[in-house]
Amino acid sequence: MTHSPHPAVFTLGHSPDPDDAFMFYALAENRIDTRGYRFKHILEDIQKLNERATRGELHITAISIHAYAYVLDKYALLPSGASMGDGYGPVIIAPKEAAAELAGASESDIREWIRTRRVATPGAMTSAYLTLRLFLGTDDESFVNVPFDQIFDALRAGRAEAGLIIHEGQLTYEQEGFVAVLDLGKWWKDKTGLPLPLGGNVIRKDIERPVRHEVADILHESIRYGLDHRDEGVDHSMPLARGMERSLVDKFIGMYVNHYTLDYGETGRRAIQEFLGAASENGFIPAPVELEFVE
């Protein structure tokens, strides 16, 4: 592979969400030594970032673990930046009437209920979407892909009968007037004993190896700084809170920026292998995945 000389400015893609803002707070506010490198932050919906990654457009980007299966030729996983749902994760929600309908429902009842509903999902390359397919065990469902922050509206407008909620929607669906049908992160933990690997950071493989290592160190330091200066990091994230109170933002950040975010560790890496291995066995991704990390 020919390596491109490292650019004067790295493009760095991430979601416009409190957890990603917290993760990159130290980098955005020049709180750490960036070793002469500069970073241009590009904030876009995760599905758009996944699509851009398939084209190799950004030097470094947040990506759904599901989407990683489609960009193996272009990107390597950075060892920090994971979003793992440890016993929690994307939630299938529905209007309140569903609560009575599903009272006492078994897992197979819930599976059948979802299969017969039009479900609004946050994008075909998201890990939430793949987890739902793994739960259902089939790929011919009636899904309606809409931007993640429009799923509540899609349900209210009748464009969907259930919704697959990610990001802060996992904490706000009740106040929006909906009920939980299934927490996919809990289902995955019960099934495998592992956290659900939702997102990670990747870097282009045409960037020279020593530079990739330095960037990995810088991003690790950014996450560490945020965790060590939590109040400042939460303050920095508040403009992206979409109406959430500070205490809820703090809770949300704690769910997705933690020890797994500093480093996947053996458990986190095993979780990805299990997740993408199940996807491959079910024919939901093009081929088996061999993980490549910047070590």
C-alpha positions as CSV (number, residue, x, y, z in Angstrom):
1,M,0.0,0.0,0.0
2,T,1.3,3.5,-0.9
3,H,1.2,5.8,2.1
4,S,0.2,9.4,1.7
5,P,2.2,12.0,3.6
6,H,0.3,13.1,6.6
7,P,-1.8,16.2,6.0
8,A,-1.4,19.6,7.7
9,V,-4.9,19.1,9.1
10,F,-6.6,15.8,9.8
11,T,-10.4,15.6,9.2
12,L,-12.0,14.1,12.2
13,G,-15.7,13.0,11.9
14,H,-17.9,12.4,14.9
15,S,-21.6,12.6,15.8
16,P,-23.2,15.9,17.1
17,D,-23.9,14.2,20.5
18,P,-22.8,14.8,24.1
19,D,-20.8,11.6,24.4
20,D,-18.7,12.3,21.3
21,A,-18.3,16.0,22.2
22,F,-17.1,14.9,25.6
23,M,-14.6,12.5,24.1
24,F,-13.1,15.1,21.9
25,Y,-13.4,18.1,24.3
26,A,-9.7,18.3,25.1
27,L,-8.8,18.1,21.5
28,A,-11.4,20.8,20.4
29,E,-10.4,23.1,23.2
30,N,-6.6,22.6,22.9
31,R,-6.3,21.2,26.4
32,I,-3.7,18.6,25.4
33,D,-0.5,18.5,23.3
34,T,-1.4,17.6,19.8
35,R,2.2,17.1,18.8
36,G,2.0,19.6,15.9
37,Y,-1.0,17.9,14.3
38,R,-4.2,19.9,13.7
39,F,-7.7,18.4,13.6
40,K,-10.8,19.7,11.7
41,H,-13.9,18.5,13.6
42,I,-16.7,17.4,11.2
43,L,-20.0,16.8,13.0
44,E,-22.5,14.6,11.1
45,D,-25.2,12.0,11.8
46,I,-23.6,8.5,12.3
47,Q,-25.3,7.0,9.3
48,K,-23.7,9.8,7.1
49,L,-20.3,9.2,8.7
50,N,-20.7,5.4,8.0
51,E,-21.5,6.2,4.3
52,R,-18.5,8.6,4.1
53,A,-16.2,5.9,5.5
54,T,-17.2,3.5,2.7
55,R,-15.7,6.2,0.4
56,G,-12.6,6.8,2.6
57,E,-13.4,10.5,2.7
58,L,-12.3,11.4,6.3
59,H,-8.8,10.7,7.8
60,I,-10.3,9.8,11.2
61,T,-13.9,9.1,12.0
62,A,-16.4,7.7,14.4
63,I,-18.1,4.7,12.8
64,S,-20.6,2.1,13.7
65,I,-19.0,-1.3,14.4
66,H,-21.5,-2.7,11.9
67,A,-20.1,-0.3,9.2
68,Y,-16.5,-1.4,10.0
69,A,-17.3,-4.7,8.2
70,Y,-17.6,-2.6,5.0
71,V,-14.4,-0.5,5.3
72,L,-11.7,-3.1,6.2
73,D,-9.7,-2.1,3.1
74,K,-9.6,1.5,4.1
75,Y,-9.5,1.9,7.8
76,A,-8.0,0.4,11.0
77,L,-9.7,0.6,14.4
78,L,-8.2,2.9,17.0
79,P,-7.8,1.2,20.4
80,S,-9.7,4.0,22.1
81,G,-13.1,5.7,21.4
82,A,-15.4,2.7,21.8
83,S,-19.1,3.2,22.6
84,M,-20.1,0.0,24.4
85,G,-23.6,-0.7,25.8
86,D,-22.8,-2.9,28.9
87,G,-26.3,-4.4,29.6
88,Y,-28.0,-1.5,27.9
89,G,-28.2,-0.1,24.4
90,P,-30.6,0.8,21.5
91,V,-34.2,0.4,22.5
92,I,-37.3,-0.6,20.5
93,I,-40.0,1.8,21.5
94,A,-43.7,2.1,20.6
95,P,-46.7,4.3,21.5
96,K,-48.1,3.7,25.0
97,E,-50.9,1.4,23.8
98,A,-48.3,-1.3,23.2
99,A,-47.7,-1.7,26.9
100,A,-51.0,-3.4,27.5
101,E,-50.6,-5.5,24.3
102,L,-47.2,-6.8,25.3
103,A,-47.9,-7.2,29.1
104,G,-46.3,-10.5,30.1
105,A,-45.0,-11.2,26.5
106,S,-42.2,-13.7,26.1
107,E,-39.1,-13.0,23.9
108,S,-40.6,-14.9,21.0
109,D,-43.9,-12.9,21.4
110,I,-41.9,-9.7,21.2
111,R,-40.0,-10.9,18.2
112,E,-43.2,-11.7,16.4
113,W,-44.7,-8.4,17.4
114,I,-41.7,-6.5,16.0
115,R,-41.8,-8.5,12.8
116,T,-45.4,-7.4,12.1
117,R,-44.7,-3.7,12.6
118,R,-43.2,-1.0,10.5
119,V,-40.1,0.0,12.4
120,A,-38.3,3.3,12.1
121,T,-34.5,2.7,12.3
122,P,-31.6,5.1,12.4
123,G,-29.8,3.8,9.3
124,A,-28.9,0.5,7.6
125,M,-25.2,0.7,8.6
126,T,-25.8,1.4,12.3
127,S,-24.9,-1.2,14.9
128,A,-28.5,-0.7,16.3
129,Y,-29.9,-1.9,13.0
130,L,-27.6,-4.9,12.9
131,T,-28.5,-5.9,16.5
132,L,-32.2,-5.7,15.6
133,R,-31.6,-8.0,12.7
134,L,-29.7,-10.4,14.9
135,F,-32.5,-10.4,17.4
136,L,-35.1,-11.1,14.7
137,G,-32.9,-13.6,12.9
138,T,-34.0,-12.6,9.5
139,D,-33.5,-9.8,7.0
140,D,-36.8,-9.2,5.3
141,E,-38.5,-7.0,7.8
142,S,-40.4,-3.8,7.2
143,F,-37.8,-1.1,8.2
144,V,-38.1,2.6,7.5
145,N,-34.7,4.4,7.7
146,V,-34.9,7.9,9.1
147,P,-32.4,10.2,10.8
148,F,-32.0,9.1,14.4
149,D,-33.4,12.4,15.8
150,Q,-36.6,12.1,13.7
151,I,-37.7,8.7,14.9
152,F,-40.1,10.2,17.6
153,D,-41.7,12.4,14.9
154,A,-42.0,9.4,12.5
155,L,-44.0,7.5,15.2
156,R,-46.2,10.5,16.0
157,A,-46.9,11.0,12.3
158,G,-47.8,7.4,11.8
159,R,-45.0,6.7,9.3
160,A,-43.9,3.9,11.6
161,E,-45.5,1.8,14.4
162,A,-42.3,1.2,16.4
163,G,-38.9,2.9,16.6
164,L,-35.3,1.9,17.1
165,I,-33.8,4.6,19.4
166,I,-30.1,5.4,19.8
167,H,-28.1,8.2,21.4
168,E,-29.9,10.3,24.1
169,G,-33.3,9.0,22.9
170,Q,-32.6,5.9,25.1
171,L,-33.0,8.2,28.1
172,T,-35.8,10.5,26.9
173,Y,-38.4,8.2,25.2
174,E,-40.6,8.1,28.2
175,Q,-40.9,11.8,28.5
176,E,-41.6,11.9,24.8
177,G,-44.7,9.7,25.5
178,F,-43.4,6.2,24.4
179,V,-42.8,2.8,26.1
180,A,-39.9,0.4,25.8
181,V,-40.6,-2.9,24.0
182,L,-37.1,-4.3,24.1
183,D,-33.6,-3.1,25.2
184,L,-31.3,-4.7,22.7
185,G,-28.2,-4.1,24.8
186,K,-29.7,-6.0,27.7
187,W,-30.8,-8.8,25.3
188,W,-27.2,-9.1,23.9
189,K,-25.7,-9.1,27.4
190,D,-28.1,-11.9,28.5
191,K,-27.3,-13.9,25.3
192,T,-23.6,-13.5,25.2
193,G,-22.4,-12.2,28.6
194,L,-20.7,-9.4,26.7
195,P,-21.2,-5.6,26.1
196,L,-22.8,-4.6,22.9
197,P,-20.2,-2.9,20.6
198,L,-22.0,0.1,19.1
199,G,-19.3,2.5,17.8
200,G,-15.6,3.1,17.5
201,N,-13.0,5.4,16.0
202,V,-11.1,4.4,12.9
203,I,-8.1,5.9,11.0
204,R,-7.2,5.6,7.3
205,K,-4.7,2.9,6.6
206,D,-2.9,5.0,3.9
207,I,-1.6,7.3,6.7
208,E,1.9,6.3,7.7
209,R,2.1,3.8,10.6
210,P,4.1,6.0,13.0
211,V,1.6,8.8,12.5
212,R,-1.3,6.5,13.1
213,H,0.3,5.5,16.4
214,E,0.7,9.2,17.4
215,V,-2.9,10.0,16.5
216,A,-4.0,7.0,18.6
217,D,-2.1,8.4,21.6
218,I,-3.5,11.9,21.1
219,L,-7.1,10.6,21.0
220,H,-6.5,8.4,24.1
221,E,-5.2,11.5,25.9
222,S,-8.3,13.5,24.9
223,I,-10.6,10.9,26.4
224,R,-8.5,10.6,29.5
225,Y,-8.5,14.4,30.0
226,G,-12.3,14.5,29.7
227,L,-12.7,11.7,32.3
228,D,-10.2,13.5,34.6
229,H,-12.0,16.9,34.1
230,R,-15.6,15.6,33.9
231,D,-17.5,18.8,34.8
232,E,-15.6,20.9,32.2
233,G,-16.2,18.1,29.6
234,V,-20.0,18.0,30.4
235,D,-20.2,21.8,30.1
236,H,-18.5,21.6,26.7
237,S,-21.1,18.9,25.6
238,M,-24.2,20.9,26.7
239,P,-24.8,22.8,23.4
240,L,-25.4,19.3,21.8
241,A,-27.8,18.1,24.5
242,R,-30.9,18.7,22.5
243,G,-32.9,19.9,25.5
244,M,-31.7,17.4,28.0
245,E,-31.0,18.6,31.5
246,R,-27.4,18.6,32.7
247,S,-27.9,15.6,35.0
248,L,-29.3,13.5,32.2
249,V,-26.4,14.6,29.9
250,D,-23.9,13.5,32.6
251,K,-25.7,10.1,32.9
252,F,-25.7,9.6,29.1
253,I,-22.0,10.4,28.9
254,G,-21.3,8.0,31.7
255,M,-23.0,5.2,29.8
256,Y,-20.9,5.6,26.7
257,V,-17.6,7.2,27.8
258,N,-15.9,4.9,30.3
259,H,-13.1,2.4,30.7
260,Y,-14.1,0.7,27.4
261,T,-13.7,4.1,25.7
262,L,-10.1,4.4,26.9
263,D,-9.3,1.0,25.6
264,Y,-11.5,-1.9,24.4
265,G,-9.4,-4.4,26.4
266,E,-9.8,-8.1,25.9
267,T,-13.6,-8.0,26.7
268,G,-14.3,-5.2,24.2
269,R,-12.4,-6.9,21.4
270,R,-14.1,-10.2,22.1
271,A,-17.4,-8.4,22.0
272,I,-16.7,-7.1,18.5
273,Q,-15.6,-10.5,17.3
274,E,-18.8,-12.1,18.7
275,F,-21.0,-9.3,17.2
276,L,-19.5,-9.3,13.7
277,G,-19.1,-13.1,13.8
278,A,-22.8,-13.5,14.4
279,A,-23.5,-11.1,11.6
280,S,-21.3,-13.1,9.2
281,E,-22.9,-16.4,10.2
282,N,-26.3,-14.9,9.5
283,G,-25.2,-13.5,6.1
284,F,-25.9,-9.9,7.3
285,I,-22.4,-8.7,6.4
286,P,-20.4,-9.4,3.2
287,A,-17.6,-11.6,4.7
288,P,-16.0,-12.7,8.0
289,V,-14.1,-9.9,9.7
290,E,-10.5,-10.0,11.0
291,L,-10.0,-7.0,13.3
292,E,-7.1,-4.7,12.6
293,F,-6.2,-2.3,15.4
294,V,-3.6,0.4,15.5
295,E,-1.4,-1.2,18.2
